[in-house]
Amino acid sequence: MLTQTPKGTKDILPIESYKWQYVESQIAKVCANFGYKEIRTPVFEHTELFQRGVGDTTDIVQKEMYTFLDKGNRSISLRPEGTAGVVRSYIENGMSSLPQPVKLYYIISAYRYEKMAKGRYREFHQFGVETFGSKGPSIDVEIISLIKQLFDSLGLKDVGLNINSIGCPICRKEYNQKLMDYFRPSLDKLCGLCNNRFERNPLRIIDCKEEKCKTITAGAPAILDNLCEECSTHFEGLKKGLDNLGIVYNVDKNIVRGLDYYTKTVFEFISENVGTQGTICGGGRYDGLVQACGGPSTPAVGFAIGIERLLMEMESQGVPIPPQKEIEIYIATIGETSDTYAEKLIYDLRKRQIPAEKDLLQKSLKAQMKYADKLGAKYTVVLGDDEVKNNRAVLKNMKNGEQAEIALDNIHDEIINRR
Ligand code: HAM
C-alpha cells in the first residue's frame, strides 16, 4: 500500500508529462485567441456549494464526492468538477460588475469516487471554460468553436459533436409533468434511485445507466419536442451559428447530462476511443446557477474536456506530439580542473537557452559518453586539462559523427550556428 497510488489515481511520469505540457500550451494559445483568461480556484470547497451548484440529485453529489469534516468541523469536499467553484468565485469577487461577458478558463484536477473503467479515474483533469453574462446562442457557438479549434490545433479529426436542448424552468415544468405521467405506471420496474428521482428530478431518469431503466426510458417523451418558444428559438440560433462556421453536429434528444444545473443548450463531444461512455467533453448552458448560488441572475454557459481522455484520443488517432526539448550538448570531463570549468560552461550555456549537461556522478569517460548517448545529446565535448588550458576542444556531432575543433569560449555560438 505504502508504495502504491490510491485506486483511481496515477502518476504522470516524465515520459508522459511533456504531452500534458504540450496540450496545456495549445489550450492556453487557443484561449488567448478567443479572449478567455485563466482562473484558479481551490481544490476543496464547502460541501454545500456542490450540493447547490452541482445538484443534490446527481450521482456525483449523492455517491461520488470525497467529503470530510475538517478540524474546525466544517464539511469540506474535493471538487468533483470546476463549474461550481468558478460560479462561487464569480459571485464572491463581484465579477458581475466587470464588463460582460466574463470569459474564463481553467485546467484543474477533479475528484469523483467512481467505479474504475477505461478512461474513468478518481482523480482526473479537466480543461474547462465558463462564460457569464451573455444569453444569446452566439456564445454557445463561440465555446463550441473554441473546442473545435483546439481539436484542430492538436491534429484531432472526426470527434463527433452531439447537441440537444433541455429547456428552461418554464418548459421543463410542463415536460416533467409529461415525464411523470409516462413513468408512473412503470415505477415498480425502475431502480430505487430512479424512484427517488421521479419525485425530485424526473429528467435524471433518462440518464440512468441501469439496463432495466434504459428499456423503459427508450419510449419516454423527449424534452426537445416540448420546448417553449424562447428555448426553441435559442436552439435554432445555435444550429444556425454552427452551420455558419461549418461545424458538423448531430442532434441527440437523449443528452440530458449528469449535472443538475443545465438549461437550454447541452452538448457532448464523443469518441469510441476513450472508454465505455465515450465522452471527451461535456457542457451546456446554466442560466439559473449563479442565482441559485446566491448571486445576481446571470446567464452562463461552459464546458469541460477530460484531459486524460483527450490524450487517449490523440494516442488512438496517432497524432504526433512534438518531442521534449533534447539535451543539445554534453560536456564530458576528465579530472577536477575540467570538471570545475564544465560547471561554469553549462551554467552559461543554459543561460543562453542551450540545454546542456555534464557528469554529476564522477563517472569514467566511457560511462559519461554512454550516458550522453542515452540522453540523446546532439553534441559532445571531452574536456581534459589541456583543452581547458588551450581553450580548444573537439565538438562532436553525435548524429553524424562529424568533428570540429572549436574555441571553448565560443562554444555557444558554435552550437547556435549549427542549428
Ligand atoms: P462532466 O460531463 O461531468 O461535466 O465532465 C466533463 C468531462 O470530464 C467528461 O466529458 C470527461 O471527459 C471528463 N471526466 C468526467 N469524469 C471523469 C472521470 N471520472 N475520469 C476521467 N475523466 C472524467 C462537467 O464536469 C461540467 N462541469 C462541464 C461544464 C462546465 N458544464 C458547464 N461548464
Residues whose N, C-alpha, C, O or C-beta is under 5 A from the ligand:
A	BS01	HAM	E81 G82 T83 R112 E114 G119 R120 Y121 F124 V129 T279 I280 C281 G282 G283 G284 G302 F303 A304 I305 G306 R309
